[in-house]
Amino acid sequence: MPIYLTEKDVESLLTMEVALDAVESVFRERGEGRATNKPRYRVPFGNGSLQVMSAAAPGLGVVGVKAYTAARGRARFHVHLYSSETGELLAMMEANALGQTRTGAATGVASRYMARDDATTIGMIGCGYQARAQLEAVCAVREIRDVKAYSPTSERRETFSTEMSAKLGVNVTPVDSAEEATSQADVVVAITSASRPVLEGKWLRPGTHVNAAGSNHWMRRELDEVAVRRAEVLVVDDLEQAKVECGDLISPIERGVIRWEQVAELSDVVTGRVPGRESAEQITLFESQGIALEDIATGLRIYELAKGKGIGSELPAL
């Protein structure tokens, strides 16, 4: 029987370790030709939009869809999972926490392969809901000691720093500018809703790895052109989706600063076809749009845990 999992159910089952393993596994599946991803498409309606994204990972035994509405200042997320062997519905689940955690996990996987092994410091631009999973994921893959966190709202950055210091056991310090947060960082995370660049390339020192995870619209940018130009390794989660949504790359490519041929996919990095880093001096960049493969792989782990623990409400067989 298929099951329905509430947000509370998902939160009780999902950890960053589970998500990191699921996301890395599905990028490996894709790199080895056993998974496919379809980019997000948006359907506008009177008060908002419906957004749908789908993927198949037959190597893991699952296909699925994430659909969500954004209307009147609120988003509602659901993931539907189906067996790739029989086509049967396995589960429906509320997916707000799932989305937050898998987005962080994608950054964590990219940082595992692209950040320097000796990275110990992080610069955060953005201290909102999504930033928490971003920081947790990077701390899970590197021995991080110090974090500098910037938000234009002083109360938000101070609250974030206090909460994440206690949760992760690292020194998280609020700072007064994005430059102060990033100029001495080994790993930079930009996770904002900005429409104009918040990270300037001139601030980055050699060897920095940058994760840009806040924008998934062609009209929005978190990085200036210098930051993109200085990156010697450019990686996205899905090239087809990036060509539609990644404002950080679309603008420089239209201006001839870089070419799409220079951009690799994370699946190629995970499987070793493309090196995530070739020297300690390289600046590397991961552009995360958030893709359906991450949702269905993480959702599958949640489903398996739920079945094992008897969590969830049974649905009629469909």
C-alpha positions in Angstrom: 0.0 0.0 0.0 1.3 3.5 -0.7 1.8 5.8 2.2 1.3 9.5 2.9 4.0 11.3 5.0 3.4 14.6 6.6 6.0 17.3 7.2 6.3 16.1 10.8 6.9 12.5 9.6 9.6 13.7 7.1 11.4 15.8 9.8 11.5 12.8 12.2 13.2 10.6 9.6 15.5 12.9 7.5 19.0 13.8 8.6 21.7 15.5 6.7 23.8 12.3 6.6 20.8 10.5 4.9 20.4 13.3 2.4 24.1 13.5 1.6 24.3 9.8 0.9 21.1 9.9 -1.2 22.1 12.9 -3.3 25.7 11.6 -4.0 24.3 8.2 -4.9 21.9 9.6 -7.5 24.5 11.9 -9.1 26.6 8.8 -9.4 23.7 7.0 -11.0 23.2 9.8 -13.5 26.9 9.9 -14.3 26.8 6.2 -15.1 23.8 6.7 -17.4 21.2 5.2 -15.1 19.2 8.3 -14.2 17.5 11.2 -16.1 16.3 14.6 -15.0 13.7 16.9 -16.5 14.0 20.7 -15.7 11.4 22.6 -13.7 8.6 24.3 -15.6 6.3 26.9 -14.3 2.6 27.3 -14.9 1.2 30.7 -13.9 -2.2 31.2 -12.4 -4.1 34.1 -11.0 -2.5 34.4 -7.6 0.8 32.5 -8.2 2.4 29.6 -10.1 2.5 25.9 -10.2 6.0 24.5 -10.6 6.7 20.9 -11.6 9.9 18.9 -11.9 10.4 15.2 -12.6 13.1 12.5 -12.7 13.8 8.8 -13.1 16.5 6.7 -11.4 15.8 3.1 -12.5 19.1 2.1 -10.9 17.6 3.0 -7.6 14.1 1.6 -8.5 12.3 5.0 -8.4 10.7 7.6 -10.6 8.9 10.7 -9.3 7.6 14.2 -9.4 7.9 17.2 -7.2 5.2 19.8 -7.6 4.7 22.9 -5.6 2.6 26.1 -5.7 3.7 29.5 -4.8 0.9 31.8 -4.0 0.2 34.7 -1.6 3.6 34.5 0.0 3.4 30.8 0.7 4.8 27.7 -1.0 3.4 24.2 -0.7 5.7 21.3 -1.7 4.8 17.6 -2.4 6.8 14.7 -3.8 5.2 11.7 -5.4 7.3 8.5 -5.7 6.6 5.6 -8.0 8.3 2.2 -8.5 10.3 2.2 -11.7 9.7 -1.6 -12.0 5.9 -1.6 -11.7 4.8 2.0 -12.0 2.9 1.7 -8.7 2.6 4.7 -6.4 4.9 4.2 -3.4 4.4 7.4 -1.5 3.3 11.0 -1.4 5.0 13.3 1.1 5.0 16.9 2.1 8.4 18.2 1.1 9.3 21.6 2.6 12.0 20.1 4.9 12.9 17.6 2.2 13.7 20.4 -0.2 15.7 22.4 2.3 17.8 19.4 3.3 18.4 18.0 -0.2 19.5 21.5 -1.4 22.0 21.7 1.4 23.1 18.1 0.6 23.8 19.1 -3.1 26.1 21.9 -1.8 27.7 19.4 0.6 28.4 16.9 -2.2 29.8 19.6 -4.4 32.0 20.8 -1.6 33.2 17.3 -0.9 34.6 17.0 -4.4 35.5 20.7 -5.1 36.7 22.3 -1.9 40.2 22.0 -0.7 40.8 19.0 1.6 42.2 21.4 4.2 39.3 23.8 4.1 38.4 25.0 7.6 36.6 28.3 7.2 33.2 29.3 5.6 31.8 32.6 4.5 28.0 32.7 4.5 26.1 35.3 2.5 22.5 34.7 3.6 21.2 33.6 7.0 17.7 32.5 6.2 15.8 29.2 6.3 17.8 27.6 3.5 21.2 28.8 4.9 21.0 26.4 7.9 21.1 23.3 5.8 23.8 24.7 3.6 26.1 25.3 6.5 25.3 21.9 8.1 26.1 20.1 4.9 29.5 21.8 4.3 30.4 21.1 8.0 29.5 17.5 7.4 32.1 17.1 4.6 35.0 19.3 5.9 36.6 19.9 9.3 35.2 23.4 9.7 36.3 25.5 12.6 35.2 29.0 11.9 32.2 30.6 10.0 31.5 34.2 9.3 27.9 34.9 8.5 26.4 38.0 6.8 22.8 39.1 6.3 21.8 42.7 5.7 19.5 42.2 8.7 21.6 42.3 11.8 19.1 40.5 14.0 18.9 37.6 11.5 22.7 37.1 11.2 23.0 37.2 15.0 20.2 34.7 15.6 21.6 32.5 12.8 25.1 32.6 14.4 23.9 31.8 17.8 21.7 28.9 16.7 24.2 27.3 14.3 27.1 27.6 16.7 25.1 25.6 19.3 23.9 23.1 16.7 27.1 22.4 14.9 29.7 23.0 17.6 31.7 25.5 15.4 32.4 29.1 15.9 29.9 31.1 13.8 30.4 34.9 14.0 28.1 37.5 12.6 29.8 40.2 10.5 28.8 43.5 9.0 29.5 42.9 5.3 29.6 40.3 2.6 33.2 41.2 1.9 34.2 40.5 5.5 32.4 37.2 5.4 34.0 35.9 2.3 37.5 37.5 1.8 39.3 35.0 4.0 37.0 32.0 3.5 38.0 28.6 2.1 34.4 27.9 1.2 31.8 30.5 0.3 28.1 29.9 0.3 25.7 32.4 -1.3 22.1 31.5 -0.4 19.9 34.6 -0.9 16.9 35.9 -2.8 18.9 38.7 -4.3 18.3 39.8 -7.9 21.6 41.6 -8.1 25.1 40.3 -7.3 25.9 40.0 -3.6 29.4 38.4 -4.1 32.2 40.2 -5.9 34.9 38.2 -7.5 37.6 40.5 -6.3 37.0 39.4 -2.7 37.9 35.8 -3.4 41.3 34.5 -2.6 43.0 31.7 -4.6 41.8 28.3 -3.6 38.3 29.3 -2.6 35.3 27.1 -3.5 32.1 28.9 -4.0 28.6 27.4 -3.7 25.9 29.6 -5.3 22.5 28.1 -4.2 20.0 30.9 -3.9 18.9 31.8 -7.4 16.9 29.6 -9.8 15.7 32.3 -12.2 17.4 33.7 -15.3 16.7 37.3 -14.0 18.5 36.8 -10.7 22.2 36.9 -9.9 24.2 36.3 -6.8 27.7 36.5 -8.3 29.2 39.3 -10.3 30.9 38.6 -13.7 34.4 38.7 -12.1 33.6 35.9 -9.8 32.4 33.7 -12.7 35.4 34.6 -14.8 37.9 33.8 -12.0 36.4 30.3 -11.5 38.6 27.8 -13.3 36.1 24.9 -12.6 32.4 25.6 -13.3 29.9 23.0 -12.3 26.1 22.8 -12.3 23.7 20.2 -11.0 21.9 20.0 -14.4 23.1 21.7 -17.6 19.8 21.7 -19.3 18.1 23.4 -16.3 21.0 25.8 -15.8 20.6 27.0 -19.4 17.1 28.1 -18.5 17.5 29.2 -14.9 21.1 30.1 -13.9 21.3 33.9 -14.1 24.8 33.8 -12.8 26.0 32.0 -15.9 23.4 33.0 -18.5 24.5 36.7 -18.4 28.3 36.1 -18.7 27.7 33.6 -21.5 25.5 36.0 -23.5 28.4 38.5 -23.1 31.0 36.1 -24.3 32.8 36.0 -21.0 32.5 32.2 -20.7 31.0 29.4 -22.8 28.5 26.6 -21.9 31.2 24.2 -23.1 33.3 25.1 -20.1 30.5 24.1 -17.7 30.4 20.5 -16.3 27.7 18.7 -14.4 28.1 17.5 -10.8 27.4 13.9 -12.0 30.6 14.0 -14.1 32.6 15.3 -11.1 31.2 12.6 -8.8 32.0 9.8 -11.3 35.5 11.2 -11.9 35.2 12.1 -15.6 35.7 15.8 -14.7 38.1 16.8 -11.8 36.4 19.0 -9.2 39.7 20.6 -8.5 43.2 20.2 -9.9 45.2 22.5 -7.7 45.1 24.2 -4.3 45.1 27.6 -6.0 42.1 27.1 -8.3 38.8 29.0 -7.6 36.0 26.6 -8.1 32.2 27.3 -8.5 29.1 25.1 -8.0 25.8 26.6 -9.3 22.9 24.8 -7.7 19.4 25.2 -9.2 17.8 22.3 -7.3 16.8 19.4 -9.4 14.2 16.6 -9.2 16.8 13.8 -9.0 17.8 15.2 -5.6 14.1 15.1 -4.5 13.3 11.6 -5.6 16.5 10.1 -4.3 16.1 11.8 -0.9 12.4 11.0 -0.9 13.2 7.3 -1.6 15.4 7.1 1.5 12.7 8.7 3.6 10.1 6.2 2.3 12.4 3.3 3.1 12.9 4.6 6.6 9.2 5.2 7.1 8.3 1.7 5.9 10.9 0.2 8.3 9.6 2.1 11.3 5.9 1.9 10.4 5.5 5.6 10.0 3.0 7.2 7.6 -0.7 6.9 6.7 -1.8 4.2 4.3 -3.4 5.4 1.1 -5.8 3.4 -1.1 -3.9 1.3 -3.7 -3.9 3.1 -7.0 
